[in-house]
Amino acid sequence: MKNRLLTLFAFILISVLSVYAQGGHTVSGVVLTEQGEPLVGVTIQYKNDPTKGIITDLDGNFVLQNVPANTTLVFSYIGFKDYTLLVTKDMTRQTIALKEDVNQTEEVVVIGRGTQRKISVVGAVTNEVI
């Protein structure tokens, strides 16, 4: 009986310590355009470890759990400037507004072997059947 009680106490102590050792924060919020429209598929990564991260859902929402304090998160999306956020322990739900990157949104056309500017591929194309 004493061994079972001691084993149960040790198991509970180890469980509590492992949860306490994680010590991360939950970071949640929504990513929007400057006009207030939600952005779907925004990549959110740890700055020092790009292998960790998530993308936003259909409503622009995200939730990251067990994020260590003083971690920098990078929000990136095609056609928008990257946004960085420093995680602090007193964070609440975040509202992130990404700004458009006007220089990056130049029109391009994907061709069979690379890309070209749209202006260079506009023109008439004919096929003659003989």
C-alpha positions as CSV (number, residue, x, y, z in Angstrom):
1,M,0.0,0.0,0.0
2,K,2.8,2.4,0.9
3,N,4.6,1.6,-2.4
4,R,1.5,2.3,-4.4
5,L,0.9,5.6,-2.7
6,L,4.6,6.6,-3.2
7,T,4.4,5.6,-6.9
8,L,1.2,7.5,-7.4
9,F,2.7,10.6,-5.7
10,A,5.8,10.4,-7.9
11,F,3.7,10.0,-11.1
12,I,1.7,13.1,-10.2
13,L,4.8,15.1,-9.3
14,I,6.5,14.2,-12.6
15,S,3.3,15.1,-14.6
16,V,3.0,18.5,-12.9
17,L,6.7,19.2,-13.4
18,S,6.6,18.3,-17.1
19,V,3.7,20.7,-17.7
20,Y,5.4,23.4,-15.7
21,A,8.7,22.9,-17.6
22,Q,7.0,23.6,-20.9
23,G,6.1,27.1,-19.6
24,G,5.1,28.5,-23.0
25,H,2.5,31.0,-23.8
26,T,-0.5,30.7,-26.0
27,V,-0.5,33.3,-28.8
28,S,-3.7,33.8,-30.7
29,G,-5.4,36.3,-32.9
30,V,-6.5,37.3,-36.4
31,V,-4.6,38.5,-39.4
32,L,-6.3,41.1,-41.6
33,T,-5.6,43.4,-44.5
34,E,-5.4,47.2,-43.8
35,Q,-9.1,47.3,-45.0
36,G,-10.1,44.8,-42.3
37,E,-10.5,41.7,-44.5
38,P,-9.3,38.4,-43.1
39,L,-6.3,36.8,-44.8
40,V,-6.4,33.0,-45.5
41,G,-3.1,31.1,-45.4
42,V,-0.7,33.6,-43.8
43,T,2.4,31.8,-42.7
44,I,3.4,32.3,-39.1
45,Q,6.9,31.1,-38.2
46,Y,9.4,31.3,-35.4
47,K,12.1,33.7,-36.5
48,N,15.0,31.6,-35.2
49,D,13.4,28.3,-36.2
50,P,11.5,28.5,-39.4
51,T,10.6,24.8,-39.2
52,K,8.0,25.6,-36.5
53,G,4.9,27.5,-37.4
54,I,1.3,27.4,-38.7
55,I,-0.9,29.1,-41.2
56,T,-4.1,31.1,-40.6
57,D,-7.5,29.5,-41.2
58,L,-10.4,30.6,-43.5
59,D,-11.2,33.5,-41.1
60,G,-7.6,34.6,-40.7
61,N,-7.5,33.2,-37.1
62,F,-4.4,31.5,-35.6
63,V,-3.4,29.8,-32.3
64,L,0.1,29.0,-31.3
65,Q,0.6,27.1,-28.0
66,N,3.7,26.7,-25.8
67,V,5.5,29.7,-27.4
68,P,8.5,30.6,-25.2
69,A,8.7,34.2,-24.0
70,N,10.8,36.6,-26.0
71,T,10.3,34.6,-29.2
72,T,9.9,36.6,-32.4
73,L,7.1,35.5,-34.7
74,V,7.2,36.4,-38.4
75,F,3.9,36.8,-40.4
76,S,4.4,36.5,-44.1
77,Y,2.0,36.5,-47.1
78,I,2.6,37.0,-50.9
79,G,2.0,40.6,-51.9
80,F,2.3,41.9,-48.3
81,K,5.2,43.1,-46.2
82,D,6.4,40.8,-43.4
83,Y,5.3,41.6,-39.9
84,T,7.3,40.6,-36.8
85,L,5.8,40.2,-33.3
86,L,7.7,39.7,-30.0
87,V,6.0,37.3,-27.6
88,T,5.7,38.5,-24.1
89,K,4.1,36.8,-21.1
90,D,1.2,39.2,-20.8
91,M,-0.1,38.9,-24.4
92,T,-3.8,38.8,-25.2
93,R,-5.5,38.1,-28.5
94,Q,-3.6,39.9,-31.2
95,T,-5.0,41.7,-34.3
96,I,-2.4,41.9,-37.0
97,A,-2.9,44.1,-40.0
98,L,-0.5,43.4,-42.9
99,K,0.4,46.2,-45.3
100,E,0.5,45.6,-49.0
101,D,3.9,45.5,-50.7
102,V,3.3,47.5,-53.8
103,N,6.7,46.8,-55.3
104,Q,6.2,43.0,-55.0
105,T,2.9,42.8,-56.7
106,E,4.2,43.5,-60.3
107,E,2.2,41.4,-62.8
108,V,4.1,38.3,-63.9
109,V,3.1,35.4,-66.1
110,V,4.4,31.9,-65.5
111,I,5.6,30.4,-68.7
112,G,7.1,26.9,-69.6
113,R,10.6,27.8,-68.5
114,G,10.6,30.6,-65.9
115,T,8.7,33.8,-65.6
116,Q,8.3,37.0,-67.6
117,R,6.7,40.4,-67.0
118,K,3.2,40.4,-68.4
119,I,3.9,43.4,-70.7
120,S,6.5,41.4,-72.6
121,V,4.2,38.5,-73.4
122,V,1.1,40.4,-74.5
123,G,0.5,40.1,-78.2
124,A,-1.3,38.2,-80.9
125,V,-0.5,34.5,-81.3
126,T,-1.8,32.6,-84.4
127,N,-1.7,29.0,-85.4
128,E,-2.2,28.1,-89.1
129,V,-3.5,24.8,-90.0
130,I,-2.1,23.6,-93.4
